[in-house]
Amino acid sequence: MRQADLILMGRVSGAFGVKGEIRVFAHGQDPEIFLRSRVIHLGPNPETLRPLTVVSHREHGGRVLLTTREVTSREQAAALAGQWVYVPREALPPLEEGEYYWFQLKGARVVDARAGELGQVVAVGNPGPHDMLLVRAPDGKEALIPMAEPVILAMDLERGLIQVDLPEGLLEAQGWPEPGFAPHDAADPQRGGR
């Protein structure tokens, strides 16, 4: 299977029990996706993935426990700790109008109504009430932007464009310069410095 056809859906956090159950921290809200996919792909990086056939799954303590045909002992499952878990794209359920998958947002350009182009989405997460975009500017500055209705004006996933109207002070609170601020040499007498 081509790497482009695989979607990152979790990370192995260790073994559970003695019969080779694999404990996974899932990145999605639908643990059924692992069973629907039938085959998951594990590896420390996308270039070295190995397929595993999913036999069953269950939830326990906020994690998904997977039983596969190939992993049959606690030691085998424990050896997978830290590996990334991918599923085939076709295992993802269809989306309703206005819904999106996080992977669809990565790489999108983010443009603010006042500040202009901010940068590209490098990560998406959900630490609280809203999904959050981590946007990186070309100079390396980063900003967290909430995916809340008053902030997001439009998303064109086909064009890779997210238009936002950021609340005043959001970027400055994250270390970005204030609008209109141009740093200068404080020792320049023409600019009032000493």
Long-range contacts (C-beta under 8 A, 24 or more apart in sequence): 1-41, 1-51, 1-88, 3-46, 3-47, 3-49, 5-88, 5-89, 5-90, 6-41, 6-46, 6-49, 6-86, 6-87, 6-88, 6-89, 7-86, 7-87, 7-88, 7-89, 7-92, 7-101, 7-103, 8-84, 8-85, 8-86, 8-103, 9-33, 9-34, 9-40, 9-85, 9-86, 9-87, 10-64, 10-84, 10-85, 11-82, 11-83, 11-84, 11-85, 12-42, 12-80, 12-81, 12-82, 12-83, 12-84, 12-85, 13-63, 13-81, 14-77, 14-78, 14-81, 15-74, 15-75, 15-77, 15-78, 15-80, 15-81, 16-60, 16-63, 16-65, 16-77, 17-74, 18-73, 18-74, 19-67, 19-72, 19-73, 19-74, 20-67, 20-68, 20-71, 20-72, 20-73, 20-74, 20-76, 20-77, 21-65, 21-66, 21-67, 21-77, 22-65, 22-66, 22-67, 22-68, 22-71, 22-77, 22-80, 23-60, 23-63, 23-64, 23-65, 23-77, 24-63, 24-64, 24-65, 24-66, 24-85, 25-63, 26-63, 26-64, 26-85, 27-102, 30-93, 31-57, 31-59, 31-64, 32-57, 33-87, 33-91, 33-92, 33-93, 34-64, 34-66, 34-85, 34-87, 36-91, 37-87, 37-88, 37-91, 38-91, 39-88, 40-66, 40-68, 40-85, 40-86, 40-87, 41-85, 41-86, 41-87, 42-80, 42-83, 42-84, 42-85, 42-86, 43-83, 43-84, 43-86, 44-82, 44-83, 44-84, 45-84, 46-84, 46-86, 49-86, 100-155, 100-157, 102-131, 104-157, 105-133, 105-155, 105-157, 105-162, 107-160, 108-155, 108-157, 108-160, 108-161, 108-162, 109-160, 109-161, 109-162, 110-135, 110-145, 110-162, 110-164, 111-161, 111-162, 111-163, 111-164, 112-163, 112-164, 112-165, 112-166, 113-153, 113-163, 113-164, 113-165, 113-166, 114-165, 114-166, 114-179, 115-166, 115-171, 115-179, 118-143, 118-145, 118-164, 118-171, 119-143, 121-162, 133-162, 141-175, 141-176, 142-174, 143-170, 143-171, 143-174, 143-176, 144-174, 145-170
